[in-house]
Amino acid sequence: MIEGYTTVKEIAEKWGLTSRTVQILCAEGKIKGVTKFGKAWAIPVNAEKPTDNRVTSGEYKNWRNKNKKDNQDD
């Protein structure tokens, strides 16, 4: 690999993610300084792990079932 850059596999192990997840983050442009050489991603060694913006509060859990209950009460 090019000096100062690392592979998807190494970053995945470092961040505790799957290789596929890191590839998706690269493709979406969420990792700063990432470049693509052919089919491989080159990620800067000092790249920071992007924040996970998924909703984990549980607020939307089973939202379909809640809507059914609301409609049955009418």
C-alpha positions as CSV (number, residue, x, y, z in Angstrom):
1,M,0.0,0.0,0.0
2,I,1.1,3.6,-0.5
3,E,2.9,5.2,2.4
4,G,0.6,7.0,4.8
5,Y,-2.4,5.0,3.7
6,T,-3.9,1.7,4.8
7,T,-6.4,-0.8,3.5
8,V,-10.1,-1.3,4.2
9,K,-9.3,-4.6,6.0
10,E,-6.9,-2.9,8.5
11,I,-9.3,0.0,9.2
12,A,-12.2,-2.4,9.7
13,E,-10.2,-4.3,12.3
14,K,-9.0,-1.1,14.0
15,W,-12.6,0.4,14.2
16,G,-14.4,-2.9,14.9
17,L,-16.5,-2.8,11.8
18,T,-16.9,-5.2,8.8
19,S,-14.9,-4.6,5.6
20,R,-18.1,-4.0,3.8
21,T,-19.2,-1.3,6.2
22,V,-15.9,0.5,5.7
23,Q,-16.3,0.2,1.9
24,I,-19.7,1.8,2.1
25,L,-18.4,4.6,4.3
26,C,-15.7,5.2,1.7
27,A,-18.2,5.2,-1.2
28,E,-20.5,7.7,0.6
29,G,-17.6,10.0,1.2
30,K,-17.8,9.8,5.0
31,I,-14.1,9.2,5.6
32,K,-11.9,12.3,4.9
33,G,-9.0,11.9,2.6
34,V,-10.0,8.5,1.1
35,T,-9.0,7.8,-2.5
36,K,-9.7,4.9,-4.8
37,F,-6.9,3.2,-6.8
38,G,-8.6,0.9,-9.3
39,K,-10.9,-1.3,-7.2
40,A,-9.1,-0.7,-3.9
41,W,-9.7,2.1,-1.4
42,A,-6.7,3.8,0.2
43,I,-7.6,5.3,3.6
44,P,-5.3,7.7,5.4
45,V,-3.7,6.1,8.5
46,N,-4.8,8.9,10.7
47,A,-8.4,8.9,9.4
48,E,-11.0,9.3,12.2
49,K,-14.0,6.9,12.5
50,P,-17.2,8.7,11.3
51,T,-20.1,8.9,13.8
52,D,-22.9,6.5,13.5
53,N,-26.0,8.5,12.6
54,R,-28.5,5.6,12.9
55,V,-31.4,6.0,15.4
56,T,-30.7,3.7,18.4
57,S,-33.1,5.2,20.9
58,G,-35.8,2.7,20.1
59,E,-38.3,5.5,19.4
60,Y,-39.1,4.1,16.0
61,K,-39.1,0.5,17.1
62,N,-42.3,-1.3,16.0
63,W,-43.7,2.0,14.6
64,R,-46.0,0.0,12.2
65,N,-47.7,-1.8,15.0
66,K,-48.3,1.5,16.9
67,N,-50.0,2.9,13.8
68,K,-52.3,-0.1,13.6
69,K,-53.3,0.2,17.2
70,D,-54.1,3.9,16.8
71,N,-56.3,3.2,13.8
72,Q,-58.2,0.4,15.6
73,D,-59.1,2.8,18.5
74,D,-61.0,5.1,16.1
